Amino acid sequence: MARTTLDLIRETVRGETLFNEPMREHTTIQVGGAADLLLYPADREDLAALVKLLAERGVPYFVLGKGSNLVVRDGGIRGAVICLDQGFRGVERRDAADGRPRLWVEAGTALRTLVRWTVDHGISGFAEFAGIPASVGGAVAMNAGAWGVSIGEQVVELEVMDRTGATHVYPREMLRFGYRSLDLPPDSIILGALLRGGESTPATVKDRAKELYRRRKESQPVREPSAGCVFRNPSGGKAGEMIDGCGLKGVRVGDAQISTVHANFIVNTGNATAVQVVSLVGMIQERVYVRHKTKLEPEVRIVGEWEKGKLRISE
Ligand SMILES: Cc1cc2nc3c(=O)[nH]c(=O)nc-3n(C[C@H](O)[C@H](O)[C@H](O)COP(=O)(O)OP(=O)(O)OC[C@H]3O[C@@H](n4cnc5c(N)ncnc54)[C@H](O)[C@@H]3O)c2cc1C
């Protein structure tokens, strides 16, 4: 019997391979249909072999972090989803020649782990990220930030794998970070980042992280499933205040609801679907445009297909 792409992937990849995997279980807002394949490469060699094989077989891939900025459509994702959650974790101190603190962080490391590490070691510059449920790779890809600090400001260099399986090191001068964005060639996979920090003390960093997390809990629905802020702040304004100004807090479509705590969050109150979430997104854009003459742009990434359709990879 001829070997299928799935057979080849199973023979090639040493890491975990999940077939027809519901993405609602891998996104913080808990919506989305199944991905044909969800793959957790064991290490760089495994990842390189995988992307080469996918290229040879014409299978597209999507890189998943912690799924905290994603709305996956109800038909799921055709092709492969690659997640660095298992073989790509760790934080290591690699100071600059002049002794200033620098950290090498693997892309699959949870941002929460990095924040805790910097608290334990008294390194400043990361406490602002306490409470962002991201991976380091996803945070860098989105240039995540809070309290006036974005992670791109701390990046000294990035290591990235391209779609041929080759790795490249990009120094910061080559990187174009924008507001919640980083411009990289299509299909780039961030493997890790060298980040700069400042010298401080564990007690000072801990106090700052605790205080900022306390303020976050007061102003955001941190315990409910969401994808964080749905819209980017338009220049000179705050998306949440504009949405609130339209009286939309609490409005729902099915189980998707505009948070009563922070109007720029949509929360999943039970069994919301992507259709319901995206309907709310459209409704908000329309109402805000009518009232404020501003077109809100989504910050969340809406990915995948509406219809289940034919699997790109069959068993
Ligand atoms: C409760 C809550 C609070 C939040 N607060 C904030 C906040 O204060 N500030 C903020 O900026 N965001 C916030 N967010 C949004 C979200 O956490 C960030 O956008 C985060 O950067 C997404 O990281 P992730 O690992 O979850 O990436 P995912 O959501 O999985 O992916 C996001 C994008 O990054 C890409 N990506 C992921 N990993 C890689 C990689 N290794 N290589 C290449 N591309 C990759 C994906 O393909 C996708 O396009 C919040 C979200 C929630 C749920």
The ligand as an SDF file (V2000), in Angstrom:
LIG
                    3D

 53 58  0  0  0  0  0  0  0  0999 V2000
   -6.2060   37.1760   29.2000 C   0  0  0  0  0  0  0  0  0  0  0  0
   -5.3220   37.6840   28.0920 C   0  0  0  0  0  0  0  0  0  0  0  0
   -4.5500   38.8280   28.3040 C   0  0  0  0  0  0  0  0  0  0  0  0
   -3.7330   39.3110   27.2930 C   0  0  0  0  0  0  0  0  0  0  0  0
   -2.9920   40.4380   27.5270 N   0  0  0  0  0  0  0  0  0  0  0  0
   -2.1660   40.9050   26.5590 C   0  0  0  0  0  0  0  0  0  0  0  0
   -1.3700   42.0690   26.7930 C   0  0  0  0  0  0  0  0  0  0  0  0
   -1.3780   42.6790   27.8650 O   0  0  0  0  0  0  0  0  0  0  0  0
   -0.5580   42.5000   25.7810 N   0  0  0  0  0  0  0  0  0  0  0  0
   -0.4970   41.8560   24.5850 C   0  0  0  0  0  0  0  0  0  0  0  0
    0.2700   42.2780   23.7020 O   0  0  0  0  0  0  0  0  0  0  0  0
   -1.2510   40.7540   24.3360 N   0  0  0  0  0  0  0  0  0  0  0  0
   -2.0690   40.2630   25.2900 C   0  0  0  0  0  0  0  0  0  0  0  0
   -2.8430   39.1530   25.0410 N   0  0  0  0  0  0  0  0  0  0  0  0
   -2.8250   38.5260   23.7020 C   0  0  0  0  0  0  0  0  0  0  0  0
   -1.7870   37.4090   23.5080 C   0  0  0  0  0  0  0  0  0  0  0  0
   -1.3900   36.8440   24.7430 O   0  0  0  0  0  0  0  0  0  0  0  0
   -0.5470   37.9310   22.7690 C   0  0  0  0  0  0  0  0  0  0  0  0
   -0.8790   38.3920   21.4740 O   0  0  0  0  0  0  0  0  0  0  0  0
    0.5500   36.8670   22.6320 C   0  0  0  0  0  0  0  0  0  0  0  0
    1.6750   37.4720   22.0740 O   0  0  0  0  0  0  0  0  0  0  0  0
    0.1590   35.6500   21.7980 C   0  0  0  0  0  0  0  0  0  0  0  0
    1.1170   34.6440   22.0630 O   0  0  0  0  0  0  0  0  0  0  0  0
    0.8020   33.0990   21.8300 P   0  0  0  0  0  0  0  0  0  0  0  0
    2.0060   32.3260   22.1720 O   0  0  0  0  0  0  0  0  0  0  0  0
   -0.4400   32.7330   22.5170 O   0  0  0  0  0  0  0  0  0  0  0  0
    0.6130   33.0850   20.2490 O   0  0  0  0  0  0  0  0  0  0  0  0
   -0.6180   32.5070   19.4010 P   0  0  0  0  0  0  0  0  0  0  0  0
   -1.8680   33.1860   19.8140 O   0  0  0  0  0  0  0  0  0  0  0  0
   -0.6000   31.0380   19.4030 O   0  0  0  0  0  0  0  0  0  0  0  0
   -0.2100   33.0340   17.9510 O   0  0  0  0  0  0  0  0  0  0  0  0
   -0.2480   34.4200   17.6470 C   0  0  0  0  0  0  0  0  0  0  0  0
    0.5310   34.6460   16.3440 C   0  0  0  0  0  0  0  0  0  0  0  0
    1.9120   34.3970   16.5750 O   0  0  0  0  0  0  0  0  0  0  0  0
    2.3940   33.4150   15.6530 C   0  0  0  0  0  0  0  0  0  0  0  0
    3.4030   32.5980   16.3500 N   0  0  0  0  0  0  0  0  0  0  0  0
    3.2780   31.9640   17.5360 C   0  0  0  0  0  0  0  0  0  0  0  0
    4.4210   31.3430   17.8600 N   0  0  0  0  0  0  0  0  0  0  0  0
    5.2870   31.5680   16.8360 C   0  0  0  0  0  0  0  0  0  0  0  0
    6.6310   31.1630   16.5590 C   0  0  0  0  0  0  0  0  0  0  0  0
    7.3310   30.3910   17.3900 N   0  0  0  0  0  0  0  0  0  0  0  0
    7.1830   31.5620   15.3890 N   0  0  0  0  0  0  0  0  0  0  0  0
    6.4820   32.3270   14.5120 C   0  0  0  0  0  0  0  0  0  0  0  0
    5.2260   32.7440   14.7220 N   0  0  0  0  0  0  0  0  0  0  0  0
    4.6200   32.3620   15.8710 C   0  0  0  0  0  0  0  0  0  0  0  0
    1.1710   32.6060   15.2500 C   0  0  0  0  0  0  0  0  0  0  0  0
    1.3590   31.9920   13.9890 O   0  0  0  0  0  0  0  0  0  0  0  0
    0.1000   33.6960   15.2250 C   0  0  0  0  0  0  0  0  0  0  0  0
    0.1400   34.3950   14.0020 O   0  0  0  0  0  0  0  0  0  0  0  0
   -3.6730   38.6370   26.0450 C   0  0  0  0  0  0  0  0  0  0  0  0
   -4.4390   37.4710   25.8490 C   0  0  0  0  0  0  0  0  0  0  0  0
   -5.2440   36.9940   26.8570 C   0  0  0  0  0  0  0  0  0  0  0  0
   -6.0390   35.7570   26.6220 C   0  0  0  0  0  0  0  0  0  0  0  0
  1  2  1  0
  2  3  1  0
  2 52  2  0
  3  4  2  0
  4  5  1  0
  4 50  1  0
  5  6  2  0
  6  7  1  0
  6 13  1  0
  7  8  2  0
  7  9  1  0
  9 10  1  0
 10 11  2  0
 10 12  1  0
 12 13  2  0
 13 14  1  0
 14 15  1  0
 14 50  1  0
 15 16  1  0
 16 17  1  0
 16 18  1  0
 18 19  1  0
 18 20  1  0
 20 21  1  0
 20 22  1  0
 22 23  1  0
 23 24  1  0
 24 25  2  0
 24 26  1  0
 24 27  1  0
 27 28  1  0
 28 29  2  0
 28 30  1  0
 28 31  1  0
 31 32  1  0
 32 33  1  0
 33 34  1  0
 33 48  1  0
 34 35  1  0
 35 36  1  0
 35 46  1  0
 36 37  1  0
 36 45  1  0
 37 38  2  0
 38 39  1  0
 39 40  1  0
 39 45  2  0
 40 41  1  0
 40 42  2  0
 42 43  1  0
 43 44  2  0
 44 45  1  0
 46 47  1  0
 46 48  1  0
 48 49  1  0
 50 51  2  0
 51 52  1  0
 52 53  1  0
M  END
$$$$
